[in-house]
Amino acid sequence: MKTELMKKLFAFLHQKNRYSSEQEFVADLKEMWFGLYSRGDSEQDSSGFEHVFSGEVKKGKVSGFHNWIRFYLLEKQGMVNYFSHNFDGPWDTYPDVLGLQFSWDGFYKEVGSAFIGCSPEFELGLYTLCFIARPGRACYLSLGGYSLSIQTYPWTKSTYGNGKKYIATAYVISP
C-alpha cells in the first residue's frame, strides 16, 4: 500500500463504494491473495498469490506461474527452460504481454502467459481490480492504447469472511 499504484487502486475502489476504509481494503487484499485453501488433499497448502506469482505443480504439470520476475530468476538458475512463445503483444515498450511454453524443474507448461517488464505491484493491482470487478470473467482493459484482457477465477470450494472468495488464478489472456 506504500506504492502510488496501490494507493490509486484503493482510491478508485473507495470511490466506487467497494471499501469504506484502507484498513478494510488491506485486510481483504491479504485474505483474497494470501489466505490458504486446499487444491488437493484437504491440506490448506495453496493461495492465489502462490499460484499466480510462484507457480505450482499439480498432476505432473505446471499450474499458474504467470510472473516474469520469478521466471527470469529461475531461468538464470537453470530451473526454467524456455521453449517458445505463441504470442508477443503489440507493445514496443514495457510492460508487454507474452504467451509462452516452458518447463520448470522438468514439469511442462504447455500454454502460459505473463506480463513482461512490469512491477509486481502493477500485476497485483491490475489482477485485484479485475478480480473485484469481474470475478470469473474476462476483464477488458486498454494499456498504452492497445486492448488486453485479464482472466480471473475465484476459488469456489471455500470462502473467508462473510462468504468472500479467494483468488484461484489471474492472468493476462494471450490470443
Rosetta blueprint (number, residue, H / E / L):
1 M L
2 K L
3 T L
4 E H
5 L H
6 M H
7 K H
8 K H
9 L H
10 F H
11 A H
12 F H
13 L H
14 H H
15 Q H
16 K L
17 N L
18 R L
19 Y L
20 S L
21 S L
22 E H
23 Q H
24 E H
25 F H
26 V H
27 A H
28 D H
29 L H
30 K H
31 E H
32 M H
33 W H
34 F H
35 G L
36 L L
37 Y E
38 S L
39 R L
40 G L
41 D L
42 S L
43 E L
44 Q L
45 D L
46 S E
47 S L
48 G H
49 F H
50 E H
51 H H
52 V H
53 F H
54 S H
55 G L
56 E E
57 V E
58 K E
59 K L
60 G L
61 K E
62 V E
63 S E
64 G L
65 F L
66 H L
67 N E
68 W H
69 I H
70 R H
71 F H
72 Y H
73 L H
74 L H
75 E H
76 K H
77 Q L
78 G L
79 M L
80 V E
81 N E
82 Y E
83 F E
84 S E
85 H E
86 N E
87 F E
88 D E
89 G L
90 P L
91 W L
92 D L
93 T L
94 Y L
95 P L
96 D E
97 V E
98 L E
99 G E
100 L E
101 Q E
102 F E
103 S E
104 W E
105 D L
106 G L
107 F E
108 Y E
109 K E
110 E E
111 V E
112 G E
113 S E
114 A E
115 F E
116 I E
117 G L
118 C L
119 S L
120 P H
121 E H
122 F H
123 E H
124 L H
125 G H
126 L H
127 Y H
128 T H
129 L H
130 C H
131 F H
132 I H
133 A H
134 R L
135 P L
136 G L
137 R L
138 A E
139 C E
140 Y E
141 L E
142 S E
143 L E
144 G L
145 G L
146 Y E
147 S E
148 L E
149 S E
150 I E
151 Q E
152 T E
153 Y E
154 P E
155 W E
156 T E
157 K E
158 S E
159 T E
160 Y E
161 G L
162 N L
163 G L
164 K E
165 K E
166 Y E
167 I E
168 A E
169 T E
170 A E
171 Y E
172 V E
173 I L
174 S L
175 P L
